[in-house]
Amino acid sequence: MSRAEAGDLEAEAGDLATAGGGPAEPMARDRERRLWWTFGLLRSEVTTTFRRWRTLALLGVLAAVPVLIGIAVKIETSDGGGVGGGGGAHGPAFLTQITNNGLFLVFAALAATLPVFLPMAVAVIAGDAIAGEANGGTLRYLLVAPAGRTRLLLAKYASTLAFCLVATLVVAASALAVGALLFPLGEVTTISGTRISFGDGLLRALLIALVVAASLVGLAALGLFISTLTNSGIAAMAATVGLLITVQILDTIPQLHAIQPYLFPHHWLSFADLLREPFYWDDIVKNLGLQALYAAVFGSAAWARFTAKDISA
């Protein structure tokens, strides 16, 4: 956020707080003013995040992944053969179904982007949230305005969560469009072997996208905490991405099976259980609970660090 935007935001909040006129208690006016300031700050942070070229480039890359997957599957099956690879995780299992129903491209694209592309994009946005402002020289000016450190930190985290949701929906929407163009659509065969209507399949695709977005809230809090530790946006982004890669490597080492259930990416692919009939919730609940735990721990750590930090930029 630039200094001019921060000044405009403060002026707008003041205008909105006094627009109603008439007598009011000082405390009520103060609460109203703070409410409008909080809303304006959140709106400004979300707008600023999605207006950056870096954010648009990340969304463009994410949207391109389903296109590449769909084209690759179409080329490989153009001679009547099946999709190679078989076995393994949920991704290849979804790939084998794409030629029969383009809706499965949504599930395959989310399975392909969740381990790498989506979390890396979130790591970049979260890592730059506070450190980027400090590096740009606008953080101290923002704190002069009546936002307060806690309110500013919450707005930064909320804008990062908004990016998690939008990025996931971009992948899903791109995959649905490509799947509809390249492959037939129709009834969906669940992992359990039952068949559901296309409309029900669309609803499940939306639910899966929401679960995938929720799977990133722990990483977003971790990245925000790292962002409070340095005044270099590049360093914060690199550290968050590096930690993400390290944790994912640890999650694949068999000798570390005792700690793996506590690593934030461990249950990411559990969203595939939403394609069972009936739903299988155990791993999904474990995933969402683990993300909430990471969000609480590292969100608290970010707050403790940021509220006590000496802001010099």
Secondary structure, DSSP 8 states (H G I E B T S, - for coil): --HHHHHHHHHHHHHHHHSS-S---HHHHHHHHHHHHHHHHHHHHHHHHHHSHHHHHHHHHHHHHHHHHHHHHHHHTTTS---TT-SSSHHHHHHTTTTT-TTHHHHHHHHHHTTTHHHHHHHHHHHHTTHHHHHHT-HHHHHHTTT-HHHHHHHHHHHHHHHHHHHHHHHHHHHHHHHHHHS----EE-TTS-EE-HHHHHHHHHHHHHHHHHTTHHHHHHHHHHHTT-S-HHHHHHHHHHHHHHHHHHTT-GGGTTTGGGSTTTTGGGGGGGGSSS---HHHHHHHHHHHHHHHHHHHHHHHHHHH-----
